[in-house]
Amino acid sequence: MNGYYRPPQFSDLAITPKQEPTQSPIPPSSSQKADAVKIPPPPTTFDRSQYVKHTEIDQRFRRAKQFGQGSTSKSRKRKRSHSNAEDGETLGPGIDQRAKAESLFRGLQGFLTSIFEAEDNLSPDTSDRTFDKNAKIWMTSSLEQQSPCLATAVLLKLENSIHKVISTGLFQQVPVDDLTRIQKICESSLKQAETVDVKMGSDDSESAIEEWLTRVSSVDNGLKTAKTVLRIMVGGREEKQLYPEDLLASVLNVAKNLIEGTINPMIEMRSTGESQAAFKVASTHKKVLGGLLHEVTSLFSLISRLLALEEVTEGTITTLEFIAVAVIFIENASTEKDSVFGVQKVERFRVVAMDILAKIFARYSDQRTFIFDEILTSLEKLSVNRQSARQFKLVEGGKNIQLVSALIMRLVQTSGTYQERKKKRGLVTGEDGEFSMEKGEGGEPDRGETDVIGAVNKLYTMSNPLLESAQKNAQYVVNFLVQRAMRSTKTGDQPYRVLMDIFAEDFIAVLGSPEWPGAELLLRSILGSMCTIVDGDKQPAPAKSMALDLLGLMGSAICDVVVHLRESHKNRESDCLADDRIYALTDKVLESTVVGSGGGVGMEEDLIEWEGPFRYALEHLIENSAHDPSLQSACGYYLTIWSARICAFSDKAEGQDEEDADEEVMGELARIAANLRRITLDKSWIDDDL
């Protein structure tokens, strides 16, 4: 174990001035070595705020030092695109990139100016001579209104331009007055879309359908307006006036009316049965409706990002919870011919609804019990047909599970994840996070901490409430399922007995996936409940039969995992230090060299060491979380269970005689505990330590 790494020194950092680089008039001497670079110490007038830190170079430098020359961990090969606008990363500092960024910024400024000029020209004394130009900016049908609506093409260009400028990091330079003015202009489109009735009537005549499509087009304009408004809100600006509560309420009303009036009913339509006629009419306009669903899905994604960045009102939270739960529990069609929108498009829509619910769960601890209750009481709506029930596609393995199974695991993992204190601004203020500590508590967290008891106690104080919360919520879900499953049968009207099997099978399906560590905790809860039923003298026969079925299912799965481990281990090729360590640890497991069922002290030490399996799992998740933010809950939960293992190992070691205690091991234990607490308190330090 290498222990706690030193913080990077000035000479470690790759920094360049923000000003344009200047070329030296003196060419390099031929006597200078091409592979030697001398970095002088910083001048006494050095001002760090005037420099740009090259994070990618810093990270590669640290990794080279930590892993040693020629030793490379596969999981360290991160692929982060500097132009990934959705992840909020800014463009690189090169001259060409800066020129591109400035060009995008000027383009947005010019476009805003043209919109404002068009608005000014709507005054009575100028409207005649500028009508043709205005017609390109505004919806022609709205020009007679007091507050006309921006044309759909203009909204598309505007939202895309704002998006690109945010990705360059120059969005902070857009005048706040320009942004508030464009939000004010957008308000009229939202107000108009709020009042439109988008329900498809029973009249399937050509004129009725054309009239309905006109209404849909109006709402589509409102959706694109809502995306523009939200794009401004997720741009990271500090000014409170950019987060008007009434504007966000209008955005949600447009989404809610469309989802409840059109999207959800059409998802439930089938080519046979009572909805056959409506399905046939809707299918003739599949392209238009598919575009509408795409816009709503994009809108949901922006709302999810807003929830991660800003505080919102309780009314907004409640509205989003009911919308999201309704979408999550809609039964998607199992085949394309039975879906108006397409099976995969609907599934993407349900996934972003799940993400919204998970973001609320993570940030607002007072909503957690309500969210669990809403999910559990809605389980009766789930399909017990395994094909239609399992449509959430896993990243690896090609398997599918229920979307609700994925949601429950994510919420359990979030329960065990430390939530950093968010900066309060914008829509509303209030307390956040079920368990939160200040980053600066007691100075910089645990740098140089070597006292074992002190370091471990601090880690325990932070991590134990998180672990207990995850265990409590996992048991709450399992108890709910078990109690209802015991009162129903596989052939009865109530679906809980079949759902109990499906949930257990889903958790087993991801048991070997590092992306879903909550599956093990849920399966442990199920195992405990089933053992209690089997051992109970007064339990009815159907309950014991269910328990034995599930115990057999889990036992068979454990055997499959061991067989798979043996086969993969037999054919494993090691090409780096990380592989060597995992290979040796796997040997210990398979050869049964551990002491007792829980493993000996030596085995436990291998599991919790700094360069051990927990670290490698975290590296894998961190690498992929750049493209899948949902993995953040898995990262946080791994930190918590790693911390719990450290605390348990410390307790066991303290019970030994002082003569048997290894000072080097105990010192390393203190450093790992200090590292884990530091990383857990502030995820921005992960790259420094992992």
C-alpha positions in Angstrom: 0.0 0.0 0.0 1.5 3.3 -1.0 -0.5 5.3 1.5 -1.4 9.0 1.4 0.1 10.9 -1.5 1.6 14.3 -1.0 -0.4 17.3 -2.4 0.9 18.5 -5.8 3.6 21.1 -5.6 3.9 24.1 -7.8 6.4 22.3 -10.1 3.8 19.6 -10.6 1.3 21.9 -12.2 1.0 22.7 -15.9 -0.1 26.4 -16.0 -0.1 29.0 -18.6 -1.1 32.7 -18.5 -4.6 33.5 -19.8 -3.1 36.2 -22.0 -2.0 35.5 -25.5 1.3 33.6 -25.6 4.3 35.4 -26.9 7.1 33.8 -28.8 10.7 34.1 -27.6 12.9 36.1 -30.1 15.8 33.9 -29.1 15.7 30.4 -30.7 16.7 27.4 -28.5 20.4 26.6 -28.4 21.5 23.5 -30.1 23.4 22.6 -27.0 20.2 22.4 -25.0 18.9 18.9 -24.3 15.6 18.3 -26.1 14.3 16.1 -23.3 15.2 18.4 -20.4 12.9 21.2 -19.1 13.9 23.5 -16.3 10.9 25.0 -14.4 12.0 28.1 -12.4 10.4 28.9 -9.1 7.4 31.3 -9.2 8.2 35.0 -8.8 7.3 36.8 -5.6 4.5 38.6 -7.5 3.0 35.3 -8.7 -0.9 35.6 -8.7 -2.6 32.2 -9.2 -5.9 33.8 -10.3 -4.2 35.1 -13.5 -3.3 31.6 -14.6 -5.3 28.6 -16.1 -4.8 25.2 -14.5 -4.5 22.4 -17.1 -6.3 19.7 -15.1 -5.7 16.9 -17.7 -1.9 17.4 -17.6 -1.9 17.6 -13.8 -3.8 14.3 -13.5 -1.5 12.4 -16.0 1.5 13.7 -14.1 0.1 12.5 -10.7 -0.8 9.1 -12.2 2.6 8.6 -13.6 4.2 9.3 -10.2 1.7 7.1 -8.3 1.7 4.0 -10.5 5.3 4.2 -11.6 6.9 4.1 -15.0 5.7 1.2 -17.2 2.8 0.3 -14.8 -0.5 1.4 -16.1 -4.0 0.8 -14.7 -6.4 0.2 -17.5 -9.2 2.0 -15.6 -7.1 5.2 -15.6 -7.5 5.7 -19.3 -10.2 8.3 -19.1 -11.7 9.8 -22.2 -13.0 13.3 -21.5 -13.9 15.5 -24.4 -13.2 19.2 -23.8 -16.1 19.9 -26.2 -18.6 17.9 -24.3 -21.2 20.6 -23.7 -23.7 18.4 -22.0 -21.2 17.8 -19.2 -20.5 21.5 -18.8 -16.9 21.2 -19.7 -15.3 24.2 -21.3 -13.2 24.3 -24.5 -9.5 24.0 -24.2 -7.2 27.0 -23.9 -5.6 26.8 -27.3 -5.5 29.8 -29.7 -7.9 28.2 -32.2 -10.3 27.2 -29.4 -10.3 30.6 -27.9 -11.0 32.2 -31.3 -13.9 29.7 -31.8 -15.3 30.5 -28.4 -15.1 34.3 -29.0 -16.8 33.7 -32.4 -19.7 31.8 -30.7 -20.0 34.5 -28.1 -20.2 37.3 -30.7 -22.7 35.2 -32.7 -25.0 34.9 -29.7 -24.7 38.6 -28.9 -25.5 39.5 -32.5 -28.5 37.2 -32.6 -29.9 38.6 -29.3 -29.5 42.1 -30.7 -31.5 41.2 -33.9 -34.3 39.8 -31.7 -34.4 42.9 -29.5 -34.4 45.2 -32.6 -37.3 43.1 -34.0 -39.1 43.6 -30.7 -38.5 47.4 -30.8 -39.7 47.6 -34.4 -43.1 46.2 -33.4 -44.1 49.6 -32.1 -46.9 51.2 -34.2 -44.8 53.8 -35.9 -42.3 51.2 -37.4 -44.4 48.1 -37.9 -45.3 48.8 -41.6 -41.7 49.1 -42.9 -40.3 46.2 -40.9 -43.1 43.6 -41.2 -41.2 41.3 -43.6 -38.2 41.2 -41.3 -40.3 40.7 -38.2 -42.1 37.8 -39.9 -38.8 35.8 -39.8 -38.4 36.4 -36.1 -42.0 35.9 -34.9 -44.7 33.4 -35.4 -46.8 35.0 -38.1 -50.0 34.0 -36.4 -49.0 35.9 -33.3 -48.0 39.2 -34.8 -51.4 40.7 -34.0 -51.0 39.9 -30.3 -49.8 42.3 -27.8 -46.9 40.0 -27.0 -46.0 37.9 -30.1 -44.2 34.6 -29.9 -40.7 33.8 -31.3 -40.8 31.6 -34.4 -39.9 28.0 -33.8 -36.8 28.2 -36.1 -35.6 31.2 -34.1 -36.0 29.3 -30.8 -34.0 26.4 -32.1 -31.2 28.6 -33.2 -31.3 30.6 -29.9 -31.2 27.6 -27.6 -28.4 26.0 -29.6 -26.4 29.2 -29.6 -26.8 29.6 -25.8 -25.8 25.9 -25.3 -22.6 26.4 -27.3 -21.6 29.6 -25.5 -22.1 27.8 -22.1 -19.7 25.1 -23.3 -17.0 27.7 -24.0 -17.2 29.1 -20.5 -18.0 32.6 -21.8 -21.7 32.6 -20.8 -20.9 34.5 -17.7 -20.0 37.5 -20.0 -23.4 37.8 -21.5 -25.1 40.9 -20.0 -27.7 39.8 -17.4 -30.1 42.4 -18.8 -30.0 40.7 -22.2 -30.8 37.3 -20.6 -33.7 38.6 -18.5 -35.1 40.4 -21.6 -35.0 37.2 -23.7 -36.7 35.4 -20.8 -39.4 38.0 -20.8 -40.0 37.6 -24.6 -40.2 33.8 -24.1 -42.9 34.2 -21.5 -45.6 34.9 -24.0 -45.0 31.6 -25.9 -45.2 29.7 -22.6 -48.4 31.4 -21.5 -50.0 30.6 -24.9 -48.9 26.9 -24.8 -50.2 26.5 -21.2 -53.8 27.1 -22.4 -53.7 24.8 -25.4 -55.8 21.6 -25.2 -53.8 18.9 -26.9 -56.0 15.9 -26.2 -56.9 13.9 -29.4 -60.7 13.9 -29.8 -62.8 11.0 -30.9 -63.5 12.7 -34.3 -61.1 11.2 -36.8 -62.2 13.3 -39.8 -59.5 15.1 -41.8 -60.5 18.6 -40.7 -60.5 17.5 -37.0 -57.1 15.9 -37.3 -55.6 19.0 -39.0 -57.0 21.2 -36.3 -55.5 18.9 -33.7 -52.1 19.0 -35.4 -52.2 22.9 -35.4 -52.7 22.8 -31.6 -49.8 20.3 -31.3 -47.6 22.6 -33.4 -48.4 25.5 -30.9 -47.4 23.4 -28.0 -44.2 22.3 -29.8 -43.2 26.0 -30.0 -43.9 26.3 -26.3 -41.6 23.2 -25.6 -38.8 24.8 -27.5 -39.3 28.0 -25.6 -39.2 26.1 -22.3 -35.9 24.5 -23.4 -34.5 28.0 -24.1 -35.5 29.3 -20.7 -34.1 26.2 -18.9 -30.9 26.4 -20.9 -30.3 29.9 -19.4 -31.1 28.6 -15.9 -28.5 25.7 -16.2 -25.8 28.1 -17.4 -24.3 28.5 -14.0 -25.1 32.2 -13.6 -25.3 33.7 -10.1 -27.9 36.4 -10.6 -31.2 35.6 -8.9 -33.3 37.4 -11.5 -32.4 34.7 -14.0 -34.4 32.1 -11.9 -38.0 33.6 -11.8 -40.3 31.2 -10.0 -43.3 32.0 -12.2 -41.4 31.3 -15.4 -40.4 27.9 -14.2 -44.0 27.2 -13.1 -45.1 28.0 -16.7 -42.5 25.6 -18.0 -43.8 22.8 -15.8 -47.4 23.6 -16.7 -46.6 23.2 -20.4 -44.9 19.9 -19.8 -47.6 18.6 -17.4 -50.5 19.4 -19.7 -48.8 17.8 -22.7 -47.7 14.7 -20.8 -51.1 14.1 -19.1 -53.2 15.1 -22.1 -51.2 13.5 -25.0 -48.0 11.6 -24.2 -49.1 9.3 -21.5 -52.5 8.3 -23.1 -50.7 7.6 -26.4 -48.0 5.5 -24.7 -50.9 3.3 -23.3 -52.6 2.9 -26.7 -52.4 -0.5 -28.4 -53.1 -1.7 -31.9 -55.9 -3.9 -30.5 -58.6 -3.5 -28.0 -60.6 -0.3 -27.0 -57.8 2.1 -28.2 -57.5 0.5 -31.6 -59.2 3.3 -33.6 -57.3 6.1 -31.8 -54.0 4.1 -32.2 -54.6 3.9 -36.0 -55.1 7.7 -36.3 -52.1 8.5 -34.1 -49.9 6.1 -36.0 -50.5 8.0 -39.2 -48.7 11.0 -37.5 -45.9 9.0 -35.9 -43.2 11.3 -37.1 -44.8 14.4 -35.7 -45.6 12.7 -32.4 -42.2 11.2 -32.1 -40.6 14.7 -32.4 -42.9 15.9 -29.7 -41.8 13.1 -27.3 -38.2 13.9 -28.2 -38.7 17.5 -27.2 -40.3 16.5 -23.9 -37.5 14.1 -23.2 -34.9 16.9 -23.8 -36.9 19.2 -21.6 -36.9 16.6 -18.8 -33.1 16.3 -19.1 -32.7 20.0 -18.6 -35.0 20.0 -15.6 -32.9 17.2 -14.1 -29.7 19.3 -14.6 -31.5 22.3 -13.0 -32.4 20.2 -10.0 -28.7 19.3 -9.5 -27.6 22.9 -9.7 -30.3 25.0 -8.1 -32.7 25.0 -5.2 -36.4 25.0 -6.3 -39.6 25.6 -4.5 -41.7 22.9 -2.7 -44.5 23.4 -5.2 -42.1 22.6 -8.1 -40.8 19.5 -6.3 -44.3 18.2 -5.7 -45.3 18.8 -9.3 -42.2 17.0 -10.7 -42.6 14.1 -8.3 -46.2 13.3 -9.5 -45.3 13.8 -13.2 -42.2 11.5 -12.8 -44.0 8.8 -10.9 -46.8 8.7 -13.5 -44.3 8.4 -16.4 -42.2 5.7 -14.6 -45.2 3.5 -14.0 -46.7 3.7 -17.5 -46.6 0.3 -19.2 -44.5 0.5 -22.3 -45.4 -1.6 -25.3 -43.4 -4.8 -25.7 -43.3 -4.6 -29.6 -42.8 -1.7 -32.0 -46.1 -2.5 -33.8 -47.9 -1.8 -30.5 -46.2 1.6 -29.8 -47.3 4.9 -31.3 -43.9 6.5 -30.4 -41.5 3.5 -30.5 -40.5 1.3 -27.6 -37.0 2.7 -27.2 -38.1 6.4 -27.4 -40.6 5.7 -24.6 -38.0 4.0 -22.5 -35.6 6.9 -22.9 -38.5 9.2 -21.7 -39.0 7.0 -18.6 -35.3 6.9 -17.8 -35.1 10.7 -17.7 -38.2 10.8 -15.5 -36.4 8.3 -13.2 -33.4 10.7 -13.2 -35.6 13.6 -12.0 -37.0 11.6 -9.2 -33.5 10.4 -8.2 -32.2 14.0 -8.2 -35.0 15.2 -5.9 -34.4 12.2 -3.6 -30.7 13.0 -3.4 -31.0 16.7 -2.7 -34.2 17.0 -0.6 -34.0 14.5 2.3 -37.4 15.4 3.6 -38.9 14.0 0.4 -37.3 10.6 0.7 -40.1 8.8 2.6 -42.7 10.3 0.4 -40.9 9.1 -2.8 -40.4 5.6 -1.5 -44.1 5.4 -0.5 -45.2 6.7 -4.0 -43.0 4.1 -5.7 -44.1 1.2 -3.5 -47.8 2.0 -3.6 -47.6 2.2 -7.4 -46.1 -1.3 -7.8 -49.5 -2.8 -8.6 -49.4 -0.9 -11.9 -46.3 -2.9 -13.0 -46.6 -5.6 -15.6 -46.0 -9.2 -14.5 -45.2 -10.2 -18.0 -41.4 -10.5 -17.8 -40.9 -9.4 -21.4 -42.8 -6.1 -21.1 -41.7 -5.5 -17.6 -37.9 -5.6 -18.3 -37.1 -2.9 -20.7 -34.3 -1.0 -18.9 -31.2 -2.0 -20.8 -28.0 -2.5 -18.8 -24.8 -1.0 -20.1 -22.9 -4.3 -19.9 -24.0 -7.9 -20.4 -26.9 -7.2 -22.8 -29.5 -8.0 -20.1 -32.6 -6.0 -19.3 -34.2 -5.4 -15.9 -37.2 -3.4 -14.7 -36.8 0.4 -14.7 -38.3 0.3 -11.2 -35.6 -2.2 -10.1 -33.0 0.2 -11.3 -34.7 3.1 -9.6 -34.9 1.3 -6.2 -31.2 0.4 -6.4 -30.2 3.9 -7.3 -32.3 5.4 -4.4 -30.8 2.9 -1.9 -27.3 3.8 -3.1 -28.1 7.5 -2.9 -29.2 7.0 0.7 -25.7 5.8 1.4 -24.0 8.7 -0.4 -22.7 11.8 1.2 -24.4 14.9 -0.2 -22.2 17.9 -0.5 -23.7 21.2 0.7 -25.0 23.0 -2.3 -24.6 26.7 -2.8 -27.9 28.4 -2.4 -29.1 30.9 -5.0 -31.8 31.4 -7.5 -35.3 29.9 -7.0 -35.5 29.4 -3.3 -33.4 28.9 -0.2 -33.7 26.2 2.5 -31.9 23.4 4.2 -30.6 20.6 2.1 -29.0 17.2 2.6 -29.9 14.6 5.2 -26.3 14.5 6.3 -23.9 17.3 5.6 -20.7 18.6 6.9 -18.7 21.7 6.0 -15.7 21.1 3.9 -13.6 23.4 6.1 -14.7 21.8 9.4 -11.7 21.8 11.7 -9.4 23.1 9.0 -8.5 21.2 5.8 -9.9 17.7 6.4 -7.3 15.3 7.8 -4.2 16.2 5.9 -1.4 14.5 7.6 -3.7 12.7 10.0 -1.7 9.8 11.5 -3.5 9.0 14.7 -5.5 5.8 14.0 -8.2 6.3 16.6 -8.8 9.9 15.6 -8.8 9.3 11.9 -11.1 6.3 12.1 -13.5 7.9 14.6 -13.9 10.9 12.2 -14.6 8.5 9.3 -17.1 6.5 11.4 -18.9 9.7 12.5 -19.4 10.6 8.8 -20.0 7.3 7.2 -22.0 5.3 9.7 -25.2 7.5 9.4 -25.0 7.0 5.6 -24.7 3.3 5.9 -27.5 3.0 8.3 -29.7 5.1 6.0 -29.1 2.8 3.1 -29.7 -0.3 5.2 -32.9 1.2 6.6 -34.3 2.1 3.2 -33.3 -1.3 1.7 -35.1 -3.1 4.5 -38.2 -0.8 4.1 -38.5 -1.7 0.5 -38.0 -5.5 1.1 -40.5 -5.5 4.0 -43.1 -3.9 1.9 -42.7 -6.4 -0.9 -42.5 -9.4 1.4 -45.6 -8.5 3.4 -47.7 -8.2 0.3 -46.2 -11.2 -1.5 -47.0 -13.4 1.5 -50.7 -12.5 1.1 -50.9 -13.3 -2.6 -50.1 -16.2 -5.0 -48.5 -16.5 -8.4 -51.9 -17.2 -9.9 -53.9 -14.6 -7.9 -55.1 -11.2 -8.9 -52.5 -9.3 -6.8 -49.2 -9.2 -8.6 -46.8 -8.9 -5.6 -45.9 -12.6 -5.5 -44.7 -12.5 -9.1 -43.1 -9.1 -8.6 -41.2 -10.4 -5.7 -39.6 -13.0 -8.0 -38.9 -10.4 -10.7 -37.3 -8.0 -8.3 -35.1 -10.7 -6.8 -34.1 -11.8 -10.3 -33.3 -8.2 -11.3 -31.0 -7.7 -8.3 -29.3 -11.0 -9.0 -28.8 -10.0 -12.7 -26.6 -7.0 -11.6 -24.9 -8.6 -8.6 -21.6 -8.8 -10.4 -21.8 -5.2 -11.9 -19.9 -2.5 -10.1 -22.5 0.0 -11.3 -25.1 -1.4 -9.0 -23.6 -2.0 -5.5 -27.0 -1.5 -3.9 -28.1 -4.9 -5.3 -26.1 -6.8 -2.7 -27.6 -4.8 0.2 -31.2 -5.5 -1.1 -30.4 -9.2 -1.6 -29.0 -9.4 1.9 -32.3 -7.9 3.2 -34.3 -10.4 1.2 -32.1 -13.2 2.5 -32.6 -12.2 6.1 -36.4 -11.9 5.6 -36.6 -15.4 3.9 -34.5 -17.0 6.7 -36.9 -15.5 9.3 -39.9 -16.9 7.5 -38.4 -20.4 7.1 -37.4 -20.5 10.8 -40.8 -19.2 12.0 -43.0 -21.9 13.5 -46.3 -20.0 12.8 -45.6 -19.0 9.2 -48.2 -20.3 6.7 -47.1 -22.9 4.1 -47.4 -20.5 1.1 -45.0 -18.0 2.8 -42.5 -20.8 3.6 -42.8 -22.0 0.0 -42.0 -18.5 -1.3 -39.1 -18.2 1.1 -37.6 -21.5 0.0 -38.1 -20.6 -3.7 -36.2 -17.3 -3.3 -33.5 -18.9 -1.1 -32.9 -21.5 -3.9 -32.9 -18.7 -6.5 -30.2 -16.8 -4.6 -28.2 -19.9 -3.8 -28.1 -20.9 -7.4 -27.0 -17.4 -8.4 -24.2 -17.4 -5.9 -23.0 -20.7 -7.4 -23.1 -19.2 -10.8 -21.0 -16.2 -9.7 -18.4 -18.5 -8.2 -18.3 -20.6 -11.4 -18.0 -17.5 -13.6 -15.2 -16.2 -11.3 -13.3 -19.5 -11.7 -13.6 -19.5 -15.5 -12.7 -15.9 -16.0 -9.8 -16.2 -13.5 -8.4 -19.2 -15.3 -8.2 -17.3 -18.6 -7.2 -14.0 -17.2 -4.2 -12.1 -18.6 -2.3 -9.7 -16.3 -0.6 -6.7 -17.9 -0.5 -4.2 -15.1 0.0 -3.9 -11.3 -3.7 -3.5 -10.7 -4.4 -6.8 -12.5 -1.6 -8.6 -10.5 -3.2 -7.5 -7.2 -6.7 -8.5 -8.2 -5.3 -11.8 -9.5 -3.6 -12.6 -6.2 -6.7 -11.6 -4.2 -8.9 -13.8 -6.4 -6.5 -16.7 -5.8 -7.0 -16.3 -2.0 -10.8 -16.4 -2.4 -10.9 -19.4 -4.7 -8.4 -21.4 -2.8 -10.3 -20.8 0.4 -7.3 -19.5 2.3 -9.4 -17.1 4.3 -10.1 -17.7 8.0 -13.7 -18.3 8.8 -16.7 -17.4 6.7 -16.1 -13.7 6.9 -12.5 -13.9 6.0 -9.4 -13.5 8.1 -7.5 -10.3 9.1 -5.1 -10.8 6.2 -7.9 -11.1 3.7 -9.7 -8.1 5.1 -6.5 -6.1 4.8 -6.2 -7.0 1.1 -9.8 -5.8 0.5 -9.5 -2.4 2.2 -6.0 -1.4 1.1 -5.5 1.8 -0.8 -4.6 0.1 -4.0 -7.2 -2.6 -3.7 -10.6 -3.7 -5.2 -12.5 -0.7 -3.8 -10.2 1.7 -5.4 -10.3 0.0 -8.8 -14.1 -0.2 -8.7 -14.2 3.6 -8.0 -11.7 4.3 -10.8 -13.9 2.4 -13.2 -17.1 4.3 -12.1 -15.4 7.7 -12.1 -14.1 7.1 -15.6 -17.7 6.2 -16.9 -19.5 8.8 -14.8 -18.4 11.6 -17.1 -20.8 10.1 -19.6 -23.4 8.7 -17.2 -24.0 11.0 -14.2 -26.3 8.3 -12.6 -23.1 6.5 -11.6 -22.4 9.1 -9.0 -24.7 7.3 -6.5 -22.6 4.1 -7.0 -19.4 6.1 -6.4 -20.7 7.6 -3.2 -22.0 4.2 -1.9 -18.7 2.5 -2.6 -17.0 5.2 -0.5 -19.4 4.6 2.3 -19.0 0.8 2.4 -15.2 1.1 2.0 -15.3 3.4 5.0 -17.4 0.9 7.0 -14.9 -1.8 6.2 -12.1 0.4 7.4 -13.9 1.1 10.7 -14.7 -2.6 11.2 -11.1 -3.6 10.6 -9.9 -0.9 13.0 -12.2 -2.3 15.7 -10.9 -5.8 15.1 -7.2 -4.6 15.2 -7.7 -2.7 18.4 -8.9 -5.8 20.1 -5.5 -7.5 19.5 -2.6 -7.4 21.9 -0.3 -4.4 21.4 2.6 -6.8 20.6 0.6 -8.2 17.7 -0.3 -4.8 16.3 1.7 -3.9 13.2 2.6 -0.2 13.5 3.1 0.2 9.8 -0.3 -1.4 9.1 -2.0 0.8 11.7 -0.4 3.9 10.3 -1.5 3.1 6.8 -5.0 2.5 8.2 -5.1 6.0 9.5 -3.9 7.4 6.2 -6.5 5.5 4.3 -9.2 6.7 6.7 -8.1 10.3 6.3 -8.1 9.9 2.5 -11.6 8.5 2.4 -13.0 11.2 4.6 -11.3 13.9 2.6 -12.6 12.5 -0.7 -16.1 11.9 0.6 -16.4 15.4 1.9 -15.4 16.9 -1.4 -15.6 14.8 -4.6 -13.4 17.4 -6.4 -10.5 15.9 -4.6 -11.0 12.4 -6.0 -8.5 13.0 -8.9 -5.8 14.0 -6.4 -6.1 10.8 -4.5 -7.3 8.1 -6.8 
